[in-house]
Amino acid sequence: MSVIGREDMMFYRSLVESVDMPDDQKDESIRVIFSIVCSFIDQAFGSHPVQLSLKERANTCFSGRSDYARIAHDPEEEAADLEIEGAINTQDSEGHKVP
């Protein structure tokens, strides 16, 4: 959470001077609005604490090892022989047990 500086707080108090409420409620309202605005700005620029923590955890398995993340393309290994694999490859489901 960002802290409002003394000069900034005095400036914001001057903006809400005409509002009819006690000074402590004005100060609390200023802090709440300031916090909301800071949160929106942090989210817009990707510096919100949640975004930073997720960024740190993201894809640490392959960091710096991009060659290990690639799967070789071999057309021979893409084809699957359904009969050998035991798959039922018919359009008719009659006689097959449904789980």
Order of alpha helices (4+ residues) and beta strands (2+ residues): alpha-alpha-alpha-alpha-alpha
